[in-house]
Structures are given as C-alpha cells and as structure tokens.
Amino acid sequence: MELQDWRRLLLPRAAAGRAGYFASPAETTRGNRLELLNDGREAYPAMLAAIAAARETVNLEAYLLRADAVGLAFGEALMERARHGVAVRLIFDSIGSLDLPSSFIQALRNAGVQTLEYHPVAPWRPRWAWGRRDHRKILVVDGSVAFTGGVNISRNYAPKEEGGAGWRDLHVRIEGPAAYDLDRLFRQVWHSQTRRWFPLVGHPERRPGHALVQVAANQEFLRRQLIRRALLHAIRHSRRRVVGAIAYFVPDLRVRRALFGAVKRGVKVDILVPEICDVPAVAYASRFYYDVLLRNGVRLHSWPQTVLHAKAFVVDRLWASIGSYNITNRSLVSNLEVNVNVLDRVFASRLEDTILADIAASKPLRLDEWRRRPYSERVLERMSWLLKSWF
C-alpha cells in the first residue's frame, strides 16, 4: 500500500469520526519534523540542550525521576532556567518516583521550579488512587520543541561507559504543531490536579517539516481505547510487514487476533521482546502467550543484552507509533499514556530499520525449542498470567 492509499484510508474515517488511526481531523497535524533518539545516549543530550535553550517555558512530565547523576543533571538544568525567569514546571508520578528525596524537590522549588506530585501516596487524601499512575514521558520547551517516548529520567538509560545501566529504549524529538499538542496534554494534567491553568506559548501553525502526526493520549477515565484502537487499525490494514519492540507485552484476544489475521494475509510480523525484564512477573505473563503467538506465525525475537524498555510499532514502513504505551491491561485501563502516531515514510523507515537492527542482534524464538523449556518456568508463567489484570 502506497502513501496516498494510506491517506485515503485514514482521513475519510477520521472525518467520519469512526475508529481509525486518528479519531478526528482536528487531532492530526501536518508539517512536523521528527528525529528518532536511541536510549539515554542520544535522548539526554538532546533534551538538556533544548532545556538550556528555553526562553519562555519548560514543561517536564516524568513517570520515573531519580536523584542520581542523570536526575541531578536535569535538576540543575531546570533550576538554571528558572533562575533566569523561564517558567519551569515539573510533574512526576508518586509511585514511579517513590524514592525521590524531598530535598531534591525542595531544591527545585527554592530555585523557582513549580512541581506537582501526581497522585501522592496518601490514602487519607480525597481522590487518592494507588493504581492510577502518570506513565507519560513528555518534555516541551517553548511550546515548539517536544520529546516523548519510553525514556525516563534515570541512570538506567544512560550508557554503561558513563556509569549507566544501558537500558534499550526509543525516544523522539518533535518540532512543529504536534509539540504544541503535547504541551496541551501537560497543561490538562496540571489543571486536573491543581485546578490552575497557565497560558500556552509557541506557534501551533509553524510547520518545519512534512510528517503527519497524531498525539494519541488517554485521560484518567476518558478515551481509554484511543492508542490501542489506532494500533489495531494499523495492524488490520497492514499489507507487507509489522515490526514492533515492546517492553511489556501481554496481548489480549483482540491484539492476538489482529496479529494472526495479518499473518494469514501474508504479512511478516516480527516483535522484539525482552529476555531481561525489570518486572519479572510481567515477563512471565508475557511468555505465557509465546506458544500461541509462535504457533500462529508471529515471529518473536528475544533481546538479550540489557533491559528492553521500548514501546514502538511500524506498519508497512509508512505508519509508526512510539511512546509510553505497553500492551498490558494497566496501560489500557489505569495509566495516563501518550504515543505519537506518525504517517511519514522517512521516519517510519528509520524506526523500522532501528528495530530490525536490534532483531538481528537478538535470539529468534522457535516453537520446538520454546516447548522444551523447564516445567518450573511454565508454572511461573501460568501463575503470572492469572495476575495479568494487575500489570
């Protein structure tokens, strides 16, 4: 399917307001420029440079924020801009950043950084919700340059030669109206928790590139299906290839059927999954499905080098999705998530080539070998699968 065919497919459906890549034309923006960033090695320098160049606003939203070398570098960058009169705001998730010392936050506040702890661990407070977390990773500078993806603020994502853990992840830098849309998402979370608005800056009509982008996000109770619906629609309309890299992969029946249907149409489906996982129970729940996936022609590849934390899919080297959304019940039902869905041949090709390079460096999982795994592993997989609604 060529680019013009994809546009004919998605835009009429969007205009009709039905399920598709984009829920409505107003949610798609043209004229964006995107740059794929690998791991903290590429993401952190680009993000810190953008913060240093800020003139009006810096809005940072993070699930996991650590007071390690990486967190301190970002803290210093935020404080430096705040001292120079830039409006700097920080949202961090209370559970994701549970071990963040109060002294770190107080130093930011003393320098003029406005901070918001999302859903603090305080059962006595009204509207407290343990399971509802802010899993997004968003940085927007001056309303015109934005970053999102899977990279948190932690040494886990920094290169090993710099003292980090070298986790494998993917992030994206965005210039254009989609950056403005990400800033609006940040403001919505800020208002929902504080009941205070702040003015948005930037120029949503500025169009430095050519990519068509949808900023797909779910709220606490609204539009829970938006990210998932776009992915399912893309897979169901695939013609040649589906490539994915997913950290936490516990596919429900609809996701599995979409993948199996693609295989039956002759589509090659390759998914990179972690061999090393920071949440073992999720890994075992994911592996419970490997047998049926392999049996139905989905090719799985196990990334052996470090923790895989990416969340990205590419369909037919034209449509791409990258962000914070995992194929799990928690991402679907509970968490605040955001993905950018992109219709652009150049970016989609770059992302696909990157994932395929990782697949080439991974171990292919074969059905006959997989079925010879120890019985103890099967027991752990079954037990974890029974808890899948918690992941």
C-alpha distance (Angstrom), angle and dihedral (degrees) to the residues before:
residue distance angle dihedral
M1 . . .
E2 3.80 . .
L3 3.79 127.6 .
Q4 3.80 94.9 -100.3
D5 3.82 89.4 51.8
W6 3.79 91.3 53.9
R7 3.81 89.8 51.0
R8 3.79 92.1 50.5
L9 3.79 88.4 48.6
L10 3.77 98.6 50.6
L11 3.80 106.6 30.9
P12 3.83 98.7 57.6
R13 3.82 89.6 47.3
A14 3.79 89.9 49.7
A15 3.79 91.5 49.1
A16 3.78 89.4 52.1
G17 3.79 90.0 52.4
R18 3.81 93.7 -124.8
A19 3.78 129.3 133.4
G20 3.77 112.6 -67.6
Y21 3.75 141.7 109.1
F22 3.78 93.2 -53.6
A23 3.77 123.2 28.8
S24 3.81 94.1 -146.2
P25 3.81 137.1 -3.5
A26 3.81 89.7 -110.0
E27 3.81 89.0 65.2
T28 3.79 94.2 57.9
T29 3.77 121.2 78.0
R30 3.78 128.1 -166.8
G31 3.76 128.2 -153.1
N32 3.81 101.0 48.5
R33 3.79 126.7 147.6
L34 3.80 117.5 -149.5
E35 3.78 134.6 -169.8
L36 3.80 122.7 -167.4
L37 3.81 114.0 -134.5
N38 3.81 124.0 -161.4
D39 3.79 119.5 -142.9
G40 3.78 123.6 -44.9
R41 3.79 87.5 -56.8
E42 3.81 90.2 78.5
A43 3.79 102.1 16.8
Y44 3.81 99.9 55.6
P45 3.83 98.4 52.2
A46 3.82 90.7 46.6
M47 3.81 92.6 48.1
L48 3.81 94.1 46.3
A49 3.80 90.9 48.1
A50 3.79 90.4 52.3
I51 3.81 91.3 49.8
A52 3.81 91.1 49.1
A53 3.82 89.8 53.3
A54 3.82 94.4 49.8
R55 3.79 115.8 127.4
E56 3.82 103.8 172.6
T57 3.81 115.4 8.8
V58 3.79 143.4 8.3
N59 3.81 117.1 -170.8
L60 3.81 116.6 -177.3
E61 3.82 123.6 -178.4
A62 3.80 118.0 -177.2
Y63 3.77 136.7 170.4
L64 3.78 94.7 -159.8
L65 3.80 120.5 32.7
R66 3.79 119.9 170.8
A67 3.79 130.4 -169.0
D68 3.81 90.7 -135.0
A69 3.80 127.2 113.7
V70 3.81 92.2 -69.9
G71 3.80 94.0 45.2
L72 3.79 91.5 47.6
A73 3.81 90.8 51.4
F74 3.80 90.5 53.0
G75 3.80 90.9 43.9
E76 3.79 91.6 54.0
A77 3.80 90.9 47.7
L78 3.81 92.2 51.0
M79 3.81 93.4 46.5
E80 3.80 92.4 48.1
R81 3.80 91.6 55.2
A82 3.81 92.7 44.4
R83 3.80 90.9 53.1
H84 3.82 88.5 54.8
G85 3.79 93.2 55.7
V86 3.81 100.1 -95.5
A87 3.82 114.1 142.1
V88 3.83 102.2 -117.5
R89 3.80 121.8 -174.3
L90 3.80 129.2 179.3
I91 3.82 129.1 -166.6
F92 3.80 117.1 -172.3
D93 3.79 129.5 174.6
S94 3.78 115.4 -113.5
I95 3.83 96.3 -140.2
G96 3.80 96.4 37.9
S97 3.81 90.0 50.4
L98 3.80 96.1 35.0
D99 3.80 95.3 136.2
L100 3.81 94.8 47.5
P101 3.83 106.2 126.3
S102 3.79 118.1 -122.8
S103 3.81 88.9 -130.1
F104 3.82 89.7 64.9
I105 3.81 92.1 54.0
Q106 3.79 92.5 43.0
A107 3.80 91.1 54.0
L108 3.80 89.6 53.2
R109 3.80 91.5 49.4
N110 3.80 92.3 47.8
A111 3.80 88.5 55.9
G112 3.80 91.9 51.8
V113 3.82 101.2 -96.6
Q114 3.81 111.9 143.5
T115 3.80 110.3 -137.5
L116 3.79 135.1 -165.7
E117 3.80 124.9 -170.3
Y118 3.80 107.5 -152.1
H119 3.84 113.6 -132.7
P120 3.82 98.3 -18.4
V121 3.79 117.7 -142.4
A122 3.79 94.2 -99.6
P123 3.83 115.3 123.0
W124 3.82 90.9 -174.9
R125 3.81 91.9 63.3
P126 3.81 122.5 91.8
R127 3.82 116.4 -105.0
W128 3.80 91.3 18.1
A129 3.79 112.3 158.3
W130 3.79 122.7 177.9
G131 3.80 95.4 -166.6
R132 3.81 99.6 44.7
R133 3.79 106.7 86.9
D134 3.79 136.6 170.1
H135 3.80 101.6 -121.5
R136 3.81 95.9 169.1
K137 3.79 126.1 118.8
I138 3.81 109.2 -155.6
L139 3.78 133.8 156.1
V140 3.80 119.8 176.4
V141 3.80 123.3 179.4
D142 3.81 121.3 -165.0
G143 3.80 89.8 -19.9
S144 3.79 91.1 -81.1
V145 3.82 108.6 75.0
A146 3.80 120.2 50.7
F147 3.78 140.7 172.6
T148 3.79 129.7 -158.9
G149 3.79 139.2 154.6
G150 3.78 134.2 94.7
V151 3.83 103.0 -46.4
N152 3.81 116.1 114.0
I153 3.82 126.0 -167.0
S154 3.80 100.6 -92.9
R155 3.79 141.4 104.7
N156 3.80 87.2 -111.4
Y157 3.81 88.2 84.7
A158 3.80 97.5 42.5
P159 3.83 119.7 100.5
K160 3.78 116.3 -87.7
E161 3.79 91.8 -123.6
E162 3.81 87.8 60.2
G163 3.80 93.8 51.0
G164 3.80 96.6 -91.3
A165 3.79 131.8 122.8
G166 3.81 94.4 -116.5
W167 3.81 97.3 -131.4
R168 3.80 113.1 -173.2
D169 3.78 112.0 -117.1
L170 3.79 143.9 143.0
H171 3.79 130.1 -132.2
V172 3.80 134.6 171.2
R173 3.80 134.9 -142.9
I174 3.80 114.4 -146.6
E175 3.79 131.7 -165.9
G176 3.77 120.1 -175.9
P177 3.80 139.3 41.5
A178 3.82 92.8 -32.7
A179 3.82 87.6 66.4
Y180 3.79 88.1 57.3
D181 3.82 89.5 51.1
L182 3.80 90.5 53.3
D183 3.81 88.8 51.3
R184 3.79 89.3 54.0
L185 3.81 89.5 53.3
F186 3.79 89.9 53.2
R187 3.80 90.6 50.7
Q188 3.80 91.7 50.0
V189 3.81 91.5 56.3
W190 3.80 90.8 45.3
H191 3.80 91.3 52.1
S192 3.81 94.6 44.0
Q193 3.80 90.4 57.7
T194 3.81 102.3 34.1
R195 3.84 103.8 24.1
R196 3.79 86.5 -132.8
W197 3.80 126.3 119.7
F198 3.77 128.0 -155.4
P199 3.82 127.9 -165.0
L200 3.78 118.9 -97.1
V201 3.78 119.7 -130.1
G202 3.77 131.0 -162.9
H203 3.76 134.5 69.5
P204 3.83 113.6 -84.7
E205 3.80 90.8 -171.2
R206 3.81 93.9 58.2
R207 3.81 107.3 110.5
P208 3.81 113.7 -171.0
G209 3.83 95.7 163.6
H210 3.78 145.1 22.0
A211 3.82 107.3 -112.4
L212 3.79 121.6 121.1
V213 3.81 107.6 -136.9
Q214 3.78 137.5 -176.4
V215 3.79 118.1 -163.3
A216 3.81 98.4 -147.0
A217 3.78 114.4 -165.8
N218 3.76 138.3 159.0
Q219 3.78 125.1 -143.2
E220 3.79 127.3 -147.8
F221 3.79 95.9 -82.6
L222 3.79 105.0 -3.4
R223 3.79 132.9 82.0
R224 3.78 94.4 -0.7
Q225 3.80 91.6 161.6
L226 3.82 99.6 51.4
I227 3.83 99.8 99.0
R228 3.79 93.8 38.1
R229 3.82 92.7 46.9
A230 3.79 92.2 54.3
L231 3.81 92.1 49.8
L232 3.80 93.4 47.7
H233 3.80 91.4 48.1
A234 3.81 91.4 50.8
I235 3.81 93.0 49.3
R236 3.80 92.3 46.9
H237 3.81 90.8 53.4
S238 3.80 96.1 43.3
R239 3.80 116.6 126.4
R240 3.79 107.2 179.2
R241 3.78 117.0 8.6
V242 3.80 144.4 1.4
V243 3.79 116.7 -164.9
G244 3.79 124.4 -179.0
A245 3.79 142.2 172.1
I246 3.78 112.5 -163.0
A247 3.79 128.9 171.9
Y248 3.80 98.7 -161.5
F249 3.79 111.6 28.8
V250 3.81 116.5 176.8
P251 3.82 100.6 148.1
D252 3.79 118.7 -161.5
L253 3.80 123.9 -145.6
R254 3.82 96.4 -84.5
V255 3.79 92.6 51.0
R256 3.79 91.5 47.3
R257 3.78 92.3 48.7
A258 3.80 91.5 50.2
L259 3.81 90.5 52.5
F260 3.81 93.4 45.1
G261 3.79 90.9 48.2
A262 3.79 90.5 53.1
V263 3.81 91.0 51.8
K264 3.81 91.1 50.4
R265 3.83 89.1 54.8
G266 3.79 89.4 56.2
V267 3.81 96.1 -100.2
K268 3.80 116.4 147.7
V269 3.79 109.0 -127.2
D270 3.81 117.5 -165.7
I271 3.81 122.5 173.6
L272 3.78 126.2 -175.5
V273 3.82 112.0 -145.2
P274 3.82 130.8 179.4
E275 3.77 124.5 -96.2
I276 3.80 88.9 -173.7
C277 3.81 114.9 45.9
D278 3.80 130.7 -178.8
V279 3.82 90.0 -146.7
P280 3.84 105.8 49.9
A281 3.81 95.4 -173.7
V282 3.82 90.9 58.3
A283 3.80 90.0 48.0
Y284 3.80 91.5 53.8
A285 3.81 92.0 46.7
S286 3.80 88.6 51.3
R287 3.81 92.8 49.9
F288 3.80 90.0 54.0
Y289 3.83 86.0 75.0
Y290 3.80 98.5 45.7
D291 3.79 94.3 91.7
V292 3.81 95.4 55.4
L293 3.82 92.2 41.3
L294 3.81 93.3 51.6
R295 3.80 91.5 42.5
N296 3.80 89.9 56.7
G297 3.79 95.7 49.3
V298 3.81 102.6 -95.9
R299 3.80 107.3 140.9
L300 3.80 113.4 -138.3
H301 3.80 124.9 -164.4
S302 3.80 123.6 -166.9
W303 3.83 115.9 -140.5
P304 3.82 104.5 -142.2
Q305 3.79 106.1 179.3
T306 3.82 108.1 74.1
V307 3.79 138.2 -23.9
L308 3.81 109.9 -50.7
H309 3.82 109.6 -139.8
A310 3.84 102.5 161.6
K311 3.80 125.0 123.2
A312 3.81 110.6 -165.6
F313 3.82 141.4 128.3
V314 3.81 133.4 -172.3
V315 3.81 125.5 -165.2
D316 3.83 121.9 -162.8
R317 3.83 91.9 -23.3
L318 3.82 88.0 -78.4
W319 3.81 109.3 76.3
A320 3.79 121.0 50.9
S321 3.79 136.2 176.3
I322 3.79 126.1 -166.3
G323 3.78 131.2 166.5
S324 3.80 144.9 86.1
Y325 3.82 100.0 -49.5
N326 3.81 118.2 118.1
I327 3.80 126.1 -166.9
T328 3.81 92.1 -109.8
N329 3.78 138.1 108.6
R330 3.81 92.4 -110.6
S331 3.79 93.2 57.3
L332 3.79 89.4 47.9
V333 3.79 99.9 43.9
S334 3.80 112.1 19.7
N335 3.79 118.0 18.4
L336 3.78 131.6 78.7
E337 3.81 102.6 -120.4
V338 3.79 137.2 173.1
N339 3.80 133.4 -164.8
V340 3.76 130.2 174.9
N341 3.80 111.9 -136.0
V342 3.78 110.7 -156.5
L343 3.79 132.8 -164.5
D344 3.79 102.4 -164.2
R345 3.78 128.2 117.3
V346 3.81 95.8 -148.3
F347 3.80 96.6 50.8
A348 3.81 94.4 39.8
S349 3.80 91.1 50.5
R350 3.79 92.0 49.4
L351 3.80 91.7 49.6
E352 3.80 92.8 46.5
D353 3.80 92.3 49.0
T354 3.80 89.7 50.4
I355 3.80 93.2 51.8
L356 3.81 92.0 44.0
A357 3.82 89.7 52.7
D358 3.81 88.2 54.8
I359 3.80 90.0 47.1
A360 3.81 89.6 53.1
A361 3.81 88.2 55.2
S362 3.82 92.6 48.3
K363 3.78 137.1 81.6
P364 3.83 115.7 -99.9
L365 3.78 112.6 -133.1
R366 3.80 113.9 -132.6
L367 3.77 123.2 -161.7
D368 3.80 97.0 -131.2
E369 3.79 92.2 49.4
W370 3.80 92.9 43.2
R371 3.79 91.5 54.9
R372 3.80 90.1 57.4
R373 3.81 93.4 63.4
P374 3.83 116.4 123.6
Y375 3.79 119.6 -79.8
S376 3.81 89.8 -123.9
E377 3.79 88.9 63.0
R378 3.79 90.9 52.7
V379 3.81 90.5 52.7
L380 3.81 91.7 52.1
E381 3.80 90.3 47.5
R382 3.81 91.8 52.0
M383 3.80 92.9 47.2
S384 3.81 92.5 48.4
W385 3.80 91.0 46.4
L386 3.80 89.2 58.0
L387 3.83 87.2 59.5
K388 3.80 95.4 45.7
S389 3.81 94.0 117.1
W390 3.81 88.3 66.6
F391 3.80 95.0 56.4
